Amino acid sequence: METVSLEAGYLVGECFPVEDPIISKQFQTDTCATVKSDTGVQSEEVILPEHVKKMFDDGVEYLDPEQKNKFAKLLYKYQDVFAKSSDDLGCTNVVKHKINTGRANPIRQQPRRQTY
């Protein structure tokens, strides 16, 4: 990789506002920052995706505003571990396990209905 130095005032590129609503929606950010709130402290408001919004709403009843913000940031950070729909659930090859049967050979049986 090579270091490049540019003189002050050098034109690197031009920016234009996006007019196409489909493209502009695609590049919207998921967070927005609020600078200089009433307390004079910089804070960040997290906009949660729909698939974790219900979890947030169900879990904040007894939390103060600071805890709500931490909870929202935690859900936002780990949003990819929650299923967005039932299509996201299924089999995995991430974990392999072994069933120790001792000296006995494993046998195959017909599946049985589970009692409730």
Secondary structure by P-SEA (a helix, b strand, c coil): cbbbbbccccccccccccccaaaaaaacccbbbbccccccbbbbbbbccccaaaaaaaccccccaaaaaaaaaaaaaaccccccccccccccccbbbbbbcccccbbbbcbbbbcc
